[in-house]
């Protein structure tokens, strides 16, 4: 199915090191719930799923971006834009690489609550890494059991308050006027637990006009009414006011001054304000027959964004201005029943559930000028109500027959968009569109040897357009009711092995055929139009290696190789895009390695390296590619205890060799401003203290 490049064998250089770990103790297989919906060993599941615990994800790191935690996961490409107005860009097996802002193509969940809207657009900035317990990342066919997200699932779990009460205070300073302060309290017993966390982050930014201030609050109360039930109540808040947007640069602008902002960003003072609030309830109860799980959530999200749409481009009546102003109210509920059947020599576990998600936007658009004054809210140009509703029943079954494990799933996804246009002087864009799709999945794993599992899985995938992709993709920038959902067929085969007592290895080969792939037709001034391409094909491999080389030395490695191309000609914005062209924003190869050393209690240090091959930036593949690059980071952490007090200090240097590189790209930008440069060598120092009560 896939011909291995010689570069694939680079990761095997770590295997001799792993073989030296004869005296190390093998760690138990981590338990995961993502993919199967019930707690199971990732070792036996017939799909790619990785678990990252809090220590690996957060220790010695700033705790600001999810990008800090996901480097060790193969298949993922995390591009930190250094632009807090647009959030991270995360792609999984190539899905999500076209996102102009936020995350799409990947389902984001936090404690079972979607951080993705019903249409599939998500924001990672709302999650609080300070309270993280673990992250689970699923790729491949079984991602479709979570809905309209062909690329995968990233599920985050916060910890429950446990043990004697404790309070903590942390502060840090870093390059480019960056600082962060955090205060927290937590504790609990066998009846209740609590966590309260508040953080304040601000930065001037690496580039001009890229300053940001973020305030986050997270609170969680966990109750155990009896030995069979658990109830969690949580509150999340994000205040992000007037976050500056430097926009992308042309290649000539990068060469002239890589820290500059686009001239239009300064001219229109491009910026974004986000106010986000969410309440959630999780309830779980065990019965003799099975387990009931329920999640209920509700919240609001207010966004005001000033774009750099030129004044002349707003003259036609069909244009909706250069200022986006909306208030979103959202809520949802997810219920599932998990029941196991003992069949004597085998065990059958069946999960049935129903997910309902709803969002309603009260959306306005305004001109971004008054007279000759730019970057201010002017005349109203758009006024509408947008509703998105998702209703999806599903069933999953897992059958364990000795060495053989079989999995199957079936989900019916229905996503409906309703537009009520109330600004009728330029025509009525009201209307609705509904996408429906049945997505089956099948998988099997077999224990070929006590320390070697092989598996295969197959599934159908669905990716609906998001509300933002629909908004300007119709004639004359009207709502794109004619856009189709992208549908895919995915195949994955792989193995999971234990080597030398203390090393685990995962290898996956995959192929994804997609019809009606959604691609960027044009992007100008922060506004993108989308269309359906004919067909695409993704073929690749992923390798993950974790090894405890000794009692004090640990190594992680992740390697991804992917060939993502258009498999049929199509026309985009008057240009012919030929079969065989590469999908933009997807590197052919990525390599991540980390070596961590903890010689004594209270001190640890680690070095990590990241390589990414070049990036195509638009569909014709004729524009200058973002060059390949390799980066190295180093960190050291110290800890001291004095009675009830625990002190910690962190020193970190990113981009140790001071390389110049492109951190991310804006796919298909109509002005050729594709490139978002990454920062040069940067330092970070932090210190904290924790007091634990008796």
PyMOL commands that set and color helices and strands:
alter all, ss='L'
color gray80, all
select helices_A, chain A and resi 6-19+54-58+66-68+129-131+141-146+251-256+263-267+312-314+424-426+467-471+475-477
alter helices_A, ss='H'
color red, helices_A
select strands_A, chain A and resi 31-32+40-41+48-53+76-79+89-92+106-110+113-114+132-139+152-158+163-174+178-188+192-203+212-226+229-244+271-286+291-306+323-342+347-366+369-370+373-374+380-401+404-421+431-449+452-463+486-499+503-515+518-524+527-532+535-548+553-566+570-572+575-577+589-600+603-612+629-642+645-654+662-665+675-677+682-692
alter strands_A, ss='S'
color yellow, strands_A
deselect
rebuild
show_as cartoon
